[in-house]
Amino acid sequence: LFDGARHDSGDPFSWGEQMIAHYAKHRVDPRTKTLVFSDMLTIPKVIALYRQFHQRVGLAFGIGTNLMHDLGFEAPQMVLKMTRCNGQPVAKVSDAPGKNMCDDPAYLAYLREVFQIPADQLVEHDGEDG
């Protein structure tokens, strides 16, 4: 059902180690999963991540701004986040403050209960300011 996971914020090296440990704890061979790194990547960081993880887990990299933007000025930050799919609410649950995204209070309450997330760590956010 789940082919892997995508790193969104925080230390990617620590996150990768945590994901490998999580898979091992649940008797899942990490080599059957893919870790996708895409947060603020540069070519040197991709090389370092590859060297640390390449024989231990599947890897994918999403290099956007730092690979494609070489125009001499700061790139604009544009992020698209889904709020509904086929009429159903979706949520982004992040470990970084301000990166959570959901506009449905009932769905947030459900997520808090199912994943045992404290109310102050998962609040309604429409993404207008970040």
C-alpha positions in Angstrom: 0.0 0.0 0.0 2.8 2.5 0.9 5.8 2.6 -1.4 7.7 4.9 0.8 7.7 8.4 2.4 8.7 11.9 1.5 10.8 14.1 3.7 9.4 17.6 4.1 11.2 19.4 6.8 13.9 19.0 9.5 17.2 17.2 9.2 17.0 14.8 6.2 19.8 12.6 7.4 18.2 12.0 10.8 14.8 11.5 9.2 16.2 8.9 6.8 17.8 7.0 9.7 14.5 7.1 11.6 12.5 5.8 8.6 15.0 2.9 8.1 14.7 2.1 11.9 10.9 2.3 11.7 10.8 -0.2 8.8 13.2 -2.6 10.5 11.2 -2.4 13.7 8.1 -3.5 11.8 10.0 -6.2 9.9 9.9 -4.4 6.6 13.0 -4.6 4.5 13.8 -0.9 3.9 15.2 -1.8 0.5 11.6 -2.4 -0.7 10.7 1.2 0.2 11.6 4.5 -1.3 12.6 7.7 0.6 11.9 10.9 -1.3 14.0 13.9 -0.4 12.9 17.2 -1.7 13.3 20.0 0.9 15.8 22.7 0.0 18.0 20.3 -1.9 21.3 21.2 -3.5 23.5 19.0 -5.6 26.1 18.5 -2.8 23.3 17.6 -0.3 21.8 15.0 -2.8 25.3 13.5 -3.2 25.7 13.3 0.6 22.2 11.7 1.1 22.9 9.2 -1.7 26.2 8.2 -0.1 24.6 7.7 3.3 21.5 5.7 2.1 21.9 4.3 -1.4 22.5 0.6 -0.4 20.0 0.6 2.5 16.8 2.0 1.0 15.3 3.1 -2.4 15.9 6.8 -3.1 14.3 9.6 -5.1 15.2 13.3 -5.1 13.1 16.3 -6.1 15.5 19.1 -6.9 13.7 22.1 -8.1 14.7 25.6 -7.2 18.4 25.1 -6.6 18.8 23.1 -9.9 16.6 25.1 -12.2 16.8 28.7 -10.9 20.0 30.4 -11.9 18.7 33.8 -13.0 20.6 35.8 -10.4 17.8 36.8 -8.1 16.0 35.1 -5.3 13.4 32.5 -6.5 9.8 33.1 -5.4 8.4 30.5 -3.0 5.4 28.8 -4.6 3.8 25.8 -3.0 0.6 24.1 -4.0 -1.2 22.0 -1.3 -4.2 19.9 -1.8 -7.1 20.5 0.6 -9.7 18.1 -0.9 -9.6 15.0 -3.1 -12.9 13.8 -4.7 -14.8 15.9 -2.2 -13.0 14.5 0.8 -10.8 16.5 3.1 -7.0 15.9 3.2 -4.4 17.2 5.5 -0.7 17.8 5.6 0.6 16.9 9.0 4.1 18.3 9.6 6.7 18.3 12.3 7.5 21.9 11.4 5.3 24.6 13.0 3.2 26.4 10.4 3.4 23.7 7.8 0.3 21.9 8.8 -2.5 22.3 6.2 -6.2 21.4 6.6 -9.3 23.5 6.4 -11.8 20.9 7.9 -12.1 21.0 11.7 -13.9 17.7 11.9 -11.2 15.9 9.9 -8.5 17.5 12.1 -10.3 16.2 15.2 -10.4 12.7 13.6 -6.6 12.9 12.9 -5.8 14.1 16.4 -7.7 11.1 17.8 -6.4 8.4 15.5 -2.7 9.5 15.6 -2.8 10.8 19.2 -1.7 14.3 18.2 -2.0 17.0 20.9 -4.6 19.7 20.0 -2.0 22.5 20.0 0.2 20.7 17.5 -2.4 20.2 14.8 -4.6 23.2 14.3 -6.8 24.4 11.4 -4.8 26.3 8.8 -5.8 27.4 5.4 -2.3 28.0 4.1 -2.9 31.7 3.3 0.2 32.8 5.3 2.6 30.0 4.7 
